[in-house]
């Protein structure tokens, strides 16, 4: 394993070096939080694909393939569909707003009264997303070094916290681009063909497995529908995803770069399901489906290649973890802390803003690591996060973008009713049940429409300012930010 260890150590050292280099570029709040809003299409596509395809998409996607066959691709497939919908229909408008958080968008649209409550919900979502990604280090480092769970979480989490704190979004963008390349080579170009060949090819796989493994809908219609509700809609409104949209250098980059990333996700989804199906042929009696990825990598790949593929899994986890961490810190600082202590000072020095956001990433990073050590059930934590996000925030966000009659009171009612309904229904039906997100979303929609229609329409001046920002005019940074896009 010496060669494999060397590959991993070099990879981790490279991530820290990227963080140090990114620190030199993060000279303003815009640089630190959204990479100066000037990414070109190549970097934008790569980093967007990197953040949405994390450990759940890689290790979990292979596990679903092991359990259900080709239909196990649906979880990651719906993530790709959500990214495609976001990119084609909404990303250009979102990028033109020139904001830093989803809650800032809600404040602009509804007149400054929806931010704190929505910020708390979004903060809980991004925190849980970062926690679940951080827990995944335990699985990977256990395969690599037979390492204690707590030590693995601290080691992996500390590296992500270090490079994220140093350079913010610039460091994360640079590391994500490397991680995208490593994932593409490790999973698509190496593990996928090797797994299929080791399993005897598709004809042998079909001969040894039940026909249900090759049914595109074998996982079940209700499960697919739930994936669409949680992951496709979750992609439309998550702070971690929007913060990447904010990095785009132009409307065209946001739209077409995101479309390329979404298409890549669809390919990645199918690859994970095929690898899992091959693992079922090779190891029909694994104790847990989630062990399929680590087992096939450890037993079937040659030295060196094994290290690269494990680095790919590590890259998948790190990209999601770092993206969720900076999103969590940005929401905590901009949407909660700054509003609790009063409005952000207009004359604040940019360097001081960078220092403040850097401190929040460090604090949130420590909180994520501690929570990850204390928490055991990753699936339940992730389900809670997405249920809160979709049940509480989907309706007011999409309503704000699509329905001009929506009001601040309607948005607040929607967040409160949807969030409380989801929590109550999870307590009644169970965290992993489908009903909480179904009924919570319906309750949120009913509250939004009813209260919006029962209250005075949003002030015309607020809507006029909102339309100006959607058109790309009136944003405070437009006059000062460079136009050049980095490839």
C-alpha positions in Angstrom: 0.0 0.0 0.0 3.0 2.3 0.1 2.4 3.7 -3.4 -1.3 4.2 -2.6 -0.4 6.0 0.6 2.0 8.3 -1.3 -0.7 9.2 -3.8 -3.1 10.1 -1.0 -0.5 12.1 0.9 0.6 14.0 -2.2 -3.0 14.8 -2.9 -3.8 16.1 0.6 -0.6 18.2 0.5 -1.7 19.6 -2.8 -5.0 20.7 -1.3 -3.3 22.7 1.4 -0.9 24.3 -1.1 -4.0 25.3 -3.2 -5.4 26.9 0.0 -2.3 28.9 0.6 -2.2 30.1 -3.1 -5.8 31.0 -3.0 -5.2 33.2 0.1 -3.1 35.5 -2.0 -6.1 36.1 -4.3 -8.8 36.6 -1.6 -8.3 40.4 -1.1 -11.9 41.5 -0.9 -15.3 40.2 0.4 -16.2 39.4 -3.2 -13.0 37.5 -3.8 -13.3 35.5 -0.5 -17.0 34.5 -0.8 -17.7 34.3 -4.5 -14.2 34.2 -6.2 -14.7 37.8 -7.5 -17.7 36.8 -9.6 -15.4 36.2 -12.6 -15.0 32.4 -13.2 -15.0 31.4 -16.9 -16.9 28.4 -18.3 -14.2 25.8 -17.8 -13.6 26.4 -14.1 -17.3 27.1 -13.4 -18.4 23.8 -15.0 -15.7 21.8 -13.1 -16.3 23.3 -9.7 -20.1 23.2 -10.0 -19.9 19.4 -10.9 -17.4 18.9 -8.0 -19.6 20.4 -5.3 -22.9 18.6 -6.2 -21.1 15.2 -6.6 -20.0 14.4 -3.1 -19.5 11.4 -1.0 -23.2 10.5 -1.1 -23.1 10.6 -4.9 -20.0 8.5 -5.1 -20.0 6.0 -2.3 -23.8 6.2 -1.8 -24.4 6.0 -5.6 -22.3 2.9 -5.9 -24.2 1.5 -2.9 -27.6 2.1 -4.5 -26.3 0.4 -7.6 -25.3 -2.6 -5.5 -28.7 -2.7 -3.9 -31.0 -1.9 -6.9 -28.9 -2.2 -10.0 -29.1 0.4 -12.8 -32.1 2.1 -11.2 -29.8 3.0 -8.3 -28.7 5.8 -10.6 -31.9 7.8 -9.8 -30.6 9.6 -6.7 -27.6 11.2 -8.5 -29.6 11.5 -11.7 -32.2 13.7 -10.0 -29.3 15.9 -8.7 -28.2 16.3 -12.3 -31.8 17.2 -13.4 -32.0 19.8 -10.6 -28.7 21.4 -11.7 -29.9 21.4 -15.3 -33.2 23.1 -14.4 -31.3 25.7 -12.2 -28.9 26.4 -15.0 -31.3 26.7 -17.9 -34.2 28.5 -16.1 -32.8 30.5 -13.2 -29.0 30.8 -13.0 -28.7 33.9 -15.3 -31.2 35.8 -13.2 -29.6 34.6 -9.9 -26.2 35.7 -11.1 -27.4 39.1 -12.1 -28.7 39.8 -8.5 -25.0 40.2 -7.3 -25.9 39.0 -3.8 -24.0 36.6 -1.5 -26.8 34.5 0.0 -30.3 33.1 -0.7 -31.7 35.2 2.2 -30.3 38.4 0.6 -32.3 37.5 -2.5 -35.4 37.1 -0.3 -34.8 40.4 1.3 -34.5 42.1 -2.1 -37.7 40.5 -3.4 -39.9 41.0 -0.3 -38.6 44.2 1.2 -36.0 43.2 3.8 -38.2 41.2 6.2 -37.6 37.6 5.3 -33.9 37.2 5.8 -33.2 36.1 9.4 -35.8 33.3 9.6 -34.8 31.9 6.2 -31.2 32.4 7.2 -31.7 30.1 10.2 -33.3 27.4 8.1 -30.6 27.7 5.4 -27.8 27.6 8.1 -29.2 24.4 9.6 -29.3 22.8 6.1 -25.7 23.8 5.2 -24.4 22.8 8.7 -26.0 19.3 8.3 -24.7 19.0 4.8 -21.2 19.8 5.9 -21.5 17.4 8.9 -22.6 14.5 6.7 -19.7 15.1 4.2 -17.2 15.2 7.1 -18.4 12.0 8.6 -17.6 10.3 5.2 -13.9 10.8 5.9 -14.2 8.0 8.5 -15.1 5.5 5.8 -12.3 6.5 3.4 -9.5 6.7 6.0 -10.6 3.4 7.6 -10.0 1.7 4.2 -6.7 3.6 3.7 -5.1 3.5 7.1 -7.4 1.4 9.4 -7.8 4.7 11.3 -10.0 5.4 14.3 -13.3 7.1 13.4 -12.7 10.2 15.4 -9.1 10.7 14.3 -10.3 10.3 10.6 -13.0 12.9 11.0 -10.6 15.3 12.7 -7.9 14.8 10.0 -10.1 15.1 7.0 -12.1 17.9 8.5 -9.1 19.9 9.5 -7.6 19.8 6.0 -10.8 21.2 4.5 -11.2 23.8 7.2 -7.6 24.9 6.7 -7.7 25.5 3.0 -11.2 27.0 3.2 -10.2 29.4 5.9 -7.1 30.5 4.1 -8.5 31.5 0.8 -12.2 31.2 0.9 -14.0 30.6 -2.4 -10.8 31.0 -4.4 -9.1 28.2 -2.5 -12.2 26.1 -2.7 -12.5 26.8 -6.5 -8.9 25.8 -7.2 -9.1 22.6 -5.1 -12.5 21.7 -6.6 -11.1 21.9 -10.1 -8.3 19.5 -9.1 -10.9 17.3 -7.4 -13.1 17.3 -10.5 -10.2 16.1 -12.6 -9.3 13.4 -10.0 -12.9 12.2 -9.8 -13.2 12.0 -13.6 -10.0 10.0 -14.0 -10.5 7.8 -10.9 -14.2 7.0 -11.2 -15.2 7.3 -14.9 -12.0 6.4 -16.6 -10.5 3.8 -14.3 -12.9 2.3 -11.8 -15.9 2.0 -14.2 -14.2 0.0 -17.0 -12.1 -2.1 -14.5 -15.2 -3.0 -12.5 -17.2 -4.1 -15.6 -14.3 -6.2 -16.9 -13.7 -7.8 -13.5 -17.4 -8.7 -13.4 -17.1 -10.5 -16.7 -18.7 -7.8 -18.9 -22.4 -6.8 -19.2 -23.5 -10.2 -20.6 -22.1 -12.0 -17.5 -23.6 -9.4 -15.2 -27.0 -10.0 -16.8 -26.6 -13.8 -16.5 -25.8 -13.7 -12.8 -28.2 -11.1 -11.5 -32.0 -10.9 -11.4 -33.7 -9.0 -14.3 -34.8 -6.4 -11.8 -31.2 -5.1 -11.6 -31.5 -3.9 -15.2 -35.0 -2.3 -14.9 -34.7 1.5 -15.1 -37.6 1.9 -12.7 -36.7 -1.0 -10.4 -36.1 1.2 -7.4 -39.8 2.2 -7.4 -41.8 5.1 -8.6 -42.5 6.5 -5.1 -38.7 6.5 -4.3 -38.0 8.3 -7.6 -40.7 10.9 -6.9 -39.2 11.5 -3.5 -35.7 11.9 -5.0 -37.1 14.5 -7.4 -38.8 16.5 -4.5 -35.8 16.4 -2.3 -32.7 16.5 -4.6 -34.0 18.1 -7.8 -35.8 20.9 -6.0 -33.0 21.1 -3.4 -30.6 21.9 -6.2 -32.8 24.9 -7.1 -32.5 26.6 -3.7 -29.5 25.5 -1.7 -27.1 28.2 -0.6 -24.1 25.9 -1.4 -25.3 25.7 -5.0 -26.3 29.4 -5.3 -23.0 30.5 -4.0 -21.3 28.8 -6.9 -23.8 30.4 -9.3 -22.6 33.8 -7.9 -19.0 33.0 -9.0 -19.9 33.0 -12.7 -18.3 35.7 -14.8 -21.3 36.2 -17.0 -24.9 35.1 -17.6 -23.8 32.8 -20.4 -21.2 31.1 -18.1 -23.9 30.5 -15.5 -26.3 29.0 -18.0 -24.1 26.9 -20.3 -21.4 26.1 -17.8 -24.1 24.8 -15.4 -25.7 22.8 -18.2 -22.4 21.1 -18.9 -22.0 20.3 -15.2 -25.6 18.9 -15.0 -25.0 16.7 -18.0 -21.8 15.4 -16.4 -23.8 14.5 -13.3 -26.2 12.3 -15.4 -23.1 10.4 -16.7 -21.7 10.1 -13.2 -25.0 8.7 -12.0 -25.1 5.9 -14.5 -21.4 5.1 -13.9 -22.0 4.7 -10.1 -24.9 2.4 -10.7 -23.0 0.3 -13.1 -20.0 0.0 -10.7 -22.4 -1.0 -7.9 -24.0 -3.6 -10.2 -20.6 -5.1 -11.0 -19.8 -5.2 -7.3 -22.9 -7.2 -6.7 -21.7 -9.8 -9.1 -18.2 -9.9 -7.5 -19.4 -9.7 -3.8 -23.0 -10.8 -3.6 -23.1 -11.0 0.2 -21.7 -7.8 1.6 -22.9 -6.8 5.0 -23.8 -3.2 3.8 -24.4 -1.9 0.3 -22.4 1.2 1.2 -19.3 -1.1 1.6 -19.4 -1.9 -2.1 -17.3 1.1 -3.3 -14.5 0.5 -0.7 -14.5 -3.3 -1.2 -14.2 -3.2 -5.0 -11.5 -0.6 -4.9 -9.5 -2.4 -2.2 -9.7 -5.9 -3.7 -9.9 -5.4 -7.5 -7.7 -2.4 -8.4 -3.9 -2.6 -8.9 -1.4 -0.6 -6.8 -1.3 3.1 -7.6 -4.6 3.0 -9.4 -6.2 2.0 -6.1 -4.7 5.1 -4.5 -5.9 7.4 -7.3 -9.5 6.0 -7.0 -9.5 6.4 -3.2 -8.2 10.0 -3.8 -11.2 10.4 -6.1 -13.5 9.4 -3.3 -11.7 11.7 -1.0 -12.0 14.5 -3.6 -15.8 13.9 -3.9 -16.2 14.2 -0.1 -13.9 17.3 0.2 -15.6 19.2 -2.6 -19.0 18.9 -1.0 -17.7 19.5 2.5 -15.8 22.7 1.6 -18.7 24.1 -0.4 -21.2 23.4 2.4 -18.7 24.9 5.0 -18.3 28.2 3.2 -22.0 28.4 2.6 -22.7 27.7 6.3 -20.2 30.4 7.4 -21.5 32.9 4.8 -25.1 32.5 6.0 -24.1 32.6 9.7 -22.2 35.8 9.2 -24.2 37.7 6.6 -27.8 36.6 7.4 -27.8 35.9 11.1 -24.9 37.5 13.0 -24.8 40.8 11.1 -28.6 41.2 11.5 -28.7 40.3 15.1 -26.0 42.9 15.9 -27.4 45.5 13.5 -26.9 46.2 9.8 -23.4 45.7 8.4 -21.5 49.0 8.5 -21.4 50.6 5.1 -17.9 51.9 5.6 -16.4 48.6 6.6 -12.9 48.0 5.2 -12.9 45.1 2.7 -9.9 43.5 4.5 -11.8 43.5 7.7 -14.8 41.8 6.0 -12.4 39.1 4.7 -11.0 38.6 8.2 -14.5 38.4 9.7 -15.7 35.8 7.1 -12.4 33.9 7.6 -13.1 33.7 11.3 -16.6 32.4 10.7 -15.3 29.6 8.5 -12.9 28.6 11.2 -15.6 28.6 13.9 -18.2 26.8 11.7 -15.5 24.3 10.7 -14.8 23.4 14.3 -18.5 23.1 15.0 -18.9 20.8 12.0 -16.1 18.5 13.1 -17.4 18.3 16.7 -21.0 17.6 15.5 -19.7 15.0 13.0 -17.9 13.2 15.8 -21.0 13.1 18.0 -23.4 12.1 15.2 -23.7 8.5 13.9 -26.6 8.3 11.4 -25.5 10.1 8.2 -28.7 9.3 6.2 -31.0 10.7 8.9 -29.0 13.9 9.3 -29.0 14.5 5.5 -32.7 13.7 5.3 -33.5 16.3 8.1 -31.4 18.9 6.2 -33.1 18.4 2.9 -36.6 18.1 4.4 -36.1 21.5 6.2 -34.7 23.1 3.0 -37.4 21.9 0.6 -40.3 22.1 3.1 -39.4 25.5 4.4 -37.7 27.5 1.6 -38.7 26.1 -1.8 -42.0 27.8 -2.0 -41.0 31.4 -0.9 -37.8 31.3 -3.1 -39.5 30.0 -6.3 -42.6 32.1 -5.5 -40.5 35.2 -5.3 -38.9 34.4 -8.7 -42.1 33.5 -10.5 -45.1 35.2 -8.8 -45.2 38.9 -8.3 -48.2 38.8 -6.0 -46.2 37.0 -3.3 -45.6 39.1 -0.1 -43.2 39.2 2.8 -45.9 38.0 5.1 -46.7 35.1 2.8 -43.0 34.2 2.6 -42.5 34.3 6.4 -45.7 32.2 6.9 -44.5 29.8 4.3 -41.1 29.3 5.9 -42.6 29.0 9.4 -45.5 26.7 8.5 -43.5 24.5 6.2 -40.6 24.2 8.6 -42.7 23.4 11.6 -44.9 20.9 9.6 -41.8 19.1 8.4 -40.4 18.8 11.9 -43.7 17.7 13.4 -44.3 15.1 10.6 -40.8 13.7 11.0 -41.6 13.3 14.7 -44.8 11.5 13.9 -44.0 9.4 10.8 -40.2 9.0 11.3 -37.3 10.9 9.9 -36.8 8.6 6.9 -40.5 8.6 5.9 -41.7 10.3 2.7 -44.8 12.0 4.2 -42.9 14.9 6.0 -41.6 16.4 2.8 -44.8 15.8 0.9 -47.2 17.3 3.4 -44.7 19.9 4.6 -44.3 21.3 1.1 -48.1 21.4 0.6 -48.6 23.2 3.9 -45.8 25.7 2.9 -47.5 26.4 -0.5 -51.0 26.8 1.1 -49.6 29.3 3.6 -47.7 31.3 1.0 -50.7 31.7 -1.3 -53.3 32.3 1.4 -51.3 34.8 3.4 -50.0 36.6 0.3 -53.5 37.1 -1.1 -54.8 38.2 2.3 -52.1 40.9 2.8 -51.3 44.0 0.8 -49.2 43.5 -2.3 -45.4 44.2 -2.1 -44.6 47.9 -2.4 -44.2 49.0 -6.0 -40.8 50.6 -5.2 -39.5 47.3 -3.8 -40.7 45.4 -6.9 -39.2 48.0 -9.2 -35.8 47.7 -7.5 -36.1 43.9 -7.7 -36.7 44.0 -11.4 -33.7 46.3 -11.9 -31.5 43.9 -10.1 -32.9 40.9 -12.1 -32.0 42.8 -15.2 -28.5 43.3 -14.0 -28.8 47.0 -13.2 -28.5 48.7 -9.8 -26.2 46.1 -8.1 -23.6 47.8 -5.9 -20.7 45.8 -7.3 -21.3 46.2 -11.0 -19.3 49.3 -11.4 -16.2 48.1 -9.6 -15.8 44.5 -10.5 -13.5 43.4 -13.4 -15.1 42.1 -16.5 -12.4 39.5 -17.4 -13.3 35.9 -16.9 -10.8 33.3 -15.8 -10.7 30.1 -17.6 
